[in-house]
Amino acid sequence: MEQVLKKYFGFDNFLPLQEDIISHILERRDTLVLLPTGGGKSLCYQLPALIFSGITIVVSPLISLMKDQVAGLVESAIPAAYLNSSLGVREEREVWARLASREVKILYVAPERIMKPDFLDSLSSFSIGLIAVDEAHCISEWGHDFRPEYRKLAALRELFPDVPIVALTATATQKVREDIVRQLNFKNHCVFLGSFDRKNLIYQV
């Protein structure tokens, strides 16, 4: 893990909880990650993606976030791509061609796109190593940013029963966490809760 961390991400050490989370994911166990903004959530699935064989699918709700993430990965020589409504027909075909030739390790997809039957059919023909659900609080009707399309993601468990799933968010109450675990049909899972104490912030009531 340390070699991959240094080679691709340029870090000598992990942030708090990252190493434990990644170790758990590498054991192919479902994982719920609750870390504050800036706590290094993305690395928790990006690093395992480079170790696992097959493609890591990342479900992300924001096109701008996908573009930023993929641009950063490509800059670090990590083969990544995204499929969303911002792509034209030709660009989308190019991504599928790269997937077919195993030139992509991390693929970002919007929840509305991934749950289309034809998309799932195409996806099932590839070797999937890991599924990451970013902004996972969107799954829960008790979350502040509920998106109904996220509720359908349980179908991924049925289609890829042996593929580990990691759900990540920066904000989730106990009720929302329980809902995420239930909706994604987690099994033999672990929940990692990071500290939200920010030394650069002072609270006064």
Salt bridges, closest charged atoms under 4 A:
ASP12 OD1 - LYS6 NZ 3.03
GLU27 OE1 - ARG29 NH1 3.41
ASP30 OD2 - ARG157 NH2 2.30
GLU92 OE2 - ARG113 NH1 3.25
GLU94 OE2 - ARG90 NE 3.79
GLU112 OE2 - ARG147 NH2 2.52
GLU135 OE1 - HIS137 ND1 3.97
ASP179 OD2 - ARG151 NH1 2.97
ASP179 OD1 - ARG182 NH2 2.78
